[in-house]
Amino acid sequence: MNKSELVKALADAHNLTQEEAKDMVNTFFDSIKDALEQGDRVEIRGFGSFKIKHYEGYKGRNPKTGEVVDVQPKRLPFFRAGKGLKEHLNK
């Protein structure tokens, strides 16, 4: 399922226009992104949680040329599935 399919499913399920459903989906995702950007953890009970993992910089190697390169520190999103989602998928 992609974002436009999610918008359509929300619109159909709750008798909304496509534009209203699109605004709701965008607000939902923007809220998650904003919370993660501020360093907060986002937990949706029964579904899962999102958090940011911090990775330190390190010396890497280009596998093609063998050249040593500096890999910059980074923050990456991490999702952990909740118990309810796991149980739903494994019933």
KEKOL-680606 format. One record per residue: residue number from 0; residue in three letters; z, y, x of N, C-alpha, C, O in turn. Coordinates in Angstrom, 3 decimals, decimal comma, m for minus. Example, Ala and Ser with C-alpha at 12.3 -4.5 7.8 and 13.67 -1.06 7.14 Angstrom:
<nodes>
     i    aa       n.c3       n.c2       n.c1      ca.c3      ca.c2      ca.c1       c.c3       c.c2       c.c1       o.c3       o.c2       o.c1
     0   ALA      7,800     m5,690     13,190      7,800     m4,500     12,300      7,800     m3,300     13,200      8,465     m3,319     14,236
     1   SER      7,080     m2,250     12,850      7,140     m1,060     13,670      7,870      0,030     12,900      8,039      1,138     13,409
</nodes>
This chain:
<nodes>
     i    aa       n.c3       n.c2       n.c1      ca.c3      ca.c2      ca.c1       c.c3       c.c2       c.c1       o.c3       o.c2       o.c1
     0   MET      0,000     m1,178      0,853      0,000      0,000      0,000      0,000      1,235      0,895      0,768      1,318      1,853
     1   ASN     m0,850      2,174      0,580     m0,854      3,437      1,319     m0,277      4,546      0,439      0,117      4,304     m0,701
     2   LYS     m0,232      5,747      0,977      0,417      6,857      0,275     m0,256      7,172     m1,059      0,433      7,418     m2,049
     3   SER     m1,574      7,171     m1,104     m2,266      7,496     m2,353     m2,030      6,417     m3,416     m1,963      6,726     m4,606
     4   GLU     m1,905      5,164     m2,996     m1,593      4,095     m3,944     m0,164      4,235     m4,473      0,108      3,948     m5,638
     5   LEU      0,734      4,674     m3,607      2,112      4,926     m4,028      2,163      6,062     m5,051      2,882      5,972     m6,046
     6   VAL      1,409      7,116     m4,810      1,338      8,246     m5,741      0,819      7,766     m7,095      1,371      8,122     m8,137
     7   LYS     m0,237      6,961     m7,078     m0,819      6,454     m8,328      0,185      5,564     m9,074      0,320      5,675    m10,292
     8   ALA      0,881      4,693     m8,360      1,865      3,807     m8,991      3,002      4,618     m9,614      3,449      4,305    m10,718
     9   LEU      3,472      5,651     m8,922      4,535      6,500     m9,454      4,058      7,253    m10,692      4,778      7,344    m11,686
    10   ALA      2,851      7,789    m10,628      2,294      8,530    m11,766      2,151      7,619    m12,986      2,503      8,007    m14,100
    11   ASP      1,635      6,411    m12,772      1,439      5,463    m13,877      2,771      4,992    m14,460      2,908      4,875    m15,677
    12   ALA      3,747      4,724    m13,601      5,025      4,177    m14,060      5,855      5,191    m14,836      6,643      4,814    m15,704
    13   HIS      5,681      6,491    m14,527      6,538      7,498    m15,153      5,763      8,552    m15,931      6,284      9,629    m16,223
    14   ASN      4,521      8,237    m16,262      3,689      9,124    m17,070      3,640     10,543    m16,495      3,858     11,521    m17,210
    15   LEU      3,348     10,640    m15,190      3,243     11,922    m14,495      1,783     12,183    m14,147      0,962     11,266    m14,130
    16   THR      1,478     13,425    m13,874      0,144     13,717    m13,359      0,108     13,293    m11,898      1,150     13,126    m11,264
    17   GLN     m1,084     13,121    m11,380     m1,240     12,752     m9,970     m0,601     13,813     m9,064      0,015     13,483     m8,051
    18   GLU     m0,753     15,088     m9,439     m0,222     16,188     m8,629      1,315     16,168     m8,609      1,930     16,383     m7,565
    19   GLU      1,923     15,908     m9,772      3,387     15,830     m9,828      3,904     14,671     m8,988      4,878     14,812     m8,249
    20   ALA      3,250     13,538     m9,108      3,659     12,361     m8,347      3,461     12,597     m6,845      4,286     12,186     m6,030
    21   LYS      2,369     13,256     m6,494      2,099     13,564     m5,085      3,183     14,474     m4,522      3,647     14,268     m3,400
    22   ASP      3,588     15,476     m5,290      4,659     16,381     m4,860      5,973     15,626     m4,661      6,701     15,888     m3,703
    23   MET      6,277     14,696     m5,558      7,513     13,916     m5,447      7,495     13,038     m4,189      8,479     12,985     m3,451
    24   VAL      6,396     12,366     m3,955      6,269     11,495     m2,781      6,354     12,325     m1,503      7,038     11,935     m0,557
    25   ASN      5,666     13,461     m1,468      5,703     14,324     m0,282      7,113     14,862     m0,032      7,557     14,930      1,114
    26   THR      7,811     15,241     m1,093      9,181     15,731     m0,962     10,089     14,644     m0,405     10,927     14,907      0,457
    27   PHE      9,919     13,433     m0,896     10,712     12,294     m0,429     10,501     12,072      1,071     11,467     11,984      1,829
    28   PHE      9,253     11,982      1,491      8,963     11,729      2,901      9,352     12,913      3,784      9,847     12,719      4,894
    29   ASP      9,133     14,125      3,306      9,524     15,309      4,081     11,031     15,364      4,278     11,506     15,758      5,343
    30   SER     11,788     14,967      3,253     13,254     14,952      3,360     13,710     13,955      4,419     14,624     14,241      5,192
    31   ILE     13,081     12,796      4,455     13,411     11,789      5,468     13,066     12,314      6,861     13,867     12,198      7,789
    32   LYS     11,877     12,889      7,004     11,460     13,421      8,310     12,390     14,531      8,780     12,758     14,573      9,954
    33   ASP     12,774     15,431      7,877     13,663     16,531      8,241     15,035     16,021      8,683     15,598     16,510      9,663
    34   ALA     15,564     15,048      7,964     16,875     14,497      8,320     16,816     13,822      9,692     17,724     13,994     10,506
    35   LEU     15,760     13,061      9,949     15,625     12,398     11,242     15,456     13,416     12,366     15,996     13,241     13,459
    36   GLU     14,712     14,467     12,093     14,488     15,501     13,096     15,802     16,178     13,490     15,974     16,590     14,637
    37   GLN     16,724     16,291     12,534     18,030     16,904     12,787     19,009     15,917     13,407     20,148     16,275     13,706
    38   GLY     18,571     14,677     13,601     19,428     13,671     14,227     20,247     12,857     13,254     21,087     12,060     13,673
    39   ASP     20,024     13,037     11,960     20,768     12,285     10,948     20,165     10,899     10,755     18,998     10,659     11,062
    40   ARG     20,981     10,008     10,245     20,540      8,672      9,866     20,258      8,705      8,369     20,997      9,338      7,615
    41   VAL     19,202      8,035      7,932     18,844      7,994      6,510     19,024      6,562      6,025     18,406      5,635      6,549
    42   GLU     19,879      6,390      5,019     20,136      5,054      4,482     19,782      5,016      3,009     20,246      5,847      2,227
    43   ILE     18,961      4,051      2,636     18,592      3,826      1,240     19,129      2,444      0,894     18,544      1,422      1,255
    44   ARG     20,258      2,434      0,183     20,946      1,173     m0,124     20,003      0,170     m0,765     19,246      0,509     m1,674
    45   GLY     20,053     m1,063     m0,286     19,227     m2,130     m0,820     17,815     m2,142     m0,255     17,060     m3,084     m0,498
    46   PHE     17,450     m1,114      0,489     16,111     m1,060      1,070     16,164     m1,090      2,584     15,565     m1,963      3,213
    47   GLY     16,884     m0,136      3,177     16,991     m0,110      4,629     17,437      1,240      5,134     17,762      2,137      4,356
    48   SER     17,449      1,376      6,451     17,876      2,637      7,045     16,921      3,044      8,162     16,305      2,211      8,827
    49   PHE     16,826      4,350      8,337     15,995      4,938      9,375     16,906      5,678     10,343     17,865      6,326      9,923
    50   LYS     16,613      5,586     11,628     17,328      6,383     12,610     16,390      6,649     13,773     15,313      6,062     13,875
    51   ILE     16,820      7,541     14,641     16,033      7,886     15,814     16,658      7,200     17,025     17,869      7,281     17,229
    52   LYS     15,844      6,534     17,819     16,311      5,951     19,075     15,817      6,837     20,208     14,667      7,274     20,227
    53   HIS     16,713      7,088     21,146     16,397      7,924     22,300     16,082      7,023     23,495     16,844      6,108     23,810
    54   TYR     14,969      7,287     24,146     14,566      6,533     25,325     14,495      7,478     26,511     13,866      8,533     26,434
    55   GLU     15,132      7,103     27,597     15,120      7,914     28,806     13,757      7,806     29,490     13,012      6,849     29,279
    56   GLY     13,453      8,793     30,300     12,231      8,753     31,084     12,352      7,719     32,194     13,459      7,357     32,595
    57   TYR     11,234      7,251     32,681     11,242      6,252     33,749      9,925      6,314     34,519      8,971      6,969     34,100
    58   LYS      9,896      5,627     35,639      8,666      5,513     36,427      7,911      4,300     35,908      8,427      3,183     35,907
    59   GLY      6,686      4,537     35,468      5,852      3,459     34,985      4,674      3,248     35,924      4,557      3,911     36,954
    60   ARG      3,813      2,327     35,556      2,650      2,038     36,374      1,445      1,878     35,476      1,493      1,153     34,482
    61   ASN      0,373      2,547     35,821     m0,881      2,384     35,093     m1,428      1,006     35,438     m1,759      0,758     36,598
    62   PRO     m1,535      0,090     34,454     m1,977     m1,276     34,761     m3,421     m1,346     35,258     m3,797     m2,295     35,947
    63   LYS     m4,214     m0,361     34,917     m5,621     m0,382     35,320     m5,810      0,034     36,780     m6,588     m0,569     37,519
    64   THR     m5,064      1,098     37,182     m5,249      1,641     38,536     m4,094      1,317     39,473     m4,243      1,432     40,689
    65   GLY     m2,951      0,917     38,936     m1,787      0,659     39,762     m1,033      1,925     40,140     m0,024      1,853     40,842
    66   GLU     m1,504      3,077     39,690     m0,884      4,361     40,013      0,475      4,486     39,319      0,625      4,122     38,153
    67   VAL      1,467      5,010     40,060      2,801      5,242     39,498      2,757      6,540     38,707      2,269      7,562     39,190
    68   VAL      3,280      6,485     37,468      3,294      7,660     36,601      4,702      7,875     36,052      5,462      6,924     35,868
    69   ASP      5,037      9,136     35,793      6,314      9,463     35,167      6,152      9,379     33,652      5,284     10,036     33,077
    70   VAL      6,988      8,571     33,012      6,993      8,478     31,554      8,116      9,381     31,064      9,272      9,205     31,449
    71   GLN      7,779     10,341     30,222      8,730     11,334     29,736      9,727     10,707     28,752      9,396      9,740     28,067
    72   PRO     10,950     11,259     28,683     11,899     10,804     27,656     11,305     11,033     26,270     10,521     11,960     26,068
    73   LYS     11,680     10,189     25,327     11,124     10,340     23,979     12,117      9,874     22,930     13,062      9,136     23,211
    74   ARG     11,869     10,328     21,720     12,638      9,914     20,547     11,659      9,226     19,602     10,608      9,777     19,275
    75   LEU     12,009      8,028     19,171     11,127      7,274     18,291     11,883      6,839     17,039     13,066      6,507     17,116
    76   PRO     11,209      6,837     15,880     11,864      6,381     14,653     12,039      4,860     14,675     11,207      4,132     15,216
    77   PHE     13,129      4,405     14,080     13,442      2,989     14,015     13,879      2,677     12,591     14,709      3,388     12,023
    78   PHE     13,320      1,613     12,009     13,668      1,191     10,647     14,327     m0,169     10,705     13,836     m1,082     11,370
    79   ARG     15,442     m0,301     10,005     16,098     m1,592      9,880     16,148     m1,943      8,398     16,698     m1,188      7,596
    80   ALA     15,578     m3,081      8,036     15,546     m3,519      6,638     16,952     m3,842      6,165     17,758     m4,409      6,904
    81   GLY     17,236     m3,472      4,919     18,531     m3,741      4,315     18,606     m5,152      3,749     17,597     m5,843      3,615
    82   LYS     19,811     m5,555      3,423     20,053     m6,898      2,901     19,251     m7,160      1,621     18,666     m8,231      1,461
    83   GLY     19,226     m6,177      0,713     18,499     m6,358     m0,545     17,012     m6,582     m0,328     16,415     m7,427     m0,996
    84   LEU     16,402     m5,845      0,591     14,980     m6,018      0,882     14,722     m7,381      1,507     13,758     m8,058      1,147
    85   LYS     15,566     m7,784      2,429     15,404     m9,091      3,078     15,500    m10,208      2,058     14,701    m11,144      2,069
    86   GLU     16,503    m10,102      1,161     16,677    m11,142      0,145     15,501    m11,178     m0,818     15,069    m12,254     m1,230
    87   HIS     14,981    m10,007     m1,179     13,831     m9,932     m2,087     12,598    m10,605     m1,468     11,845    m11,288     m2,161
    88   LEU     12,402    m10,409     m0,180     11,235    m10,981      0,492     11,362    m12,476      0,749     10,358    m13,163      0,945
    89   ASN     12,585    m12,980      0,750     12,804    m14,389      1,079     13,318    m15,215     m0,082     13,995    m16,223      0,124
    90   LYS     13,000    m14,795     m1,323     13,475    m15,579     m2,464     12,530    m16,693     m2,797     12,777    m17,453     m3,733
</nodes>
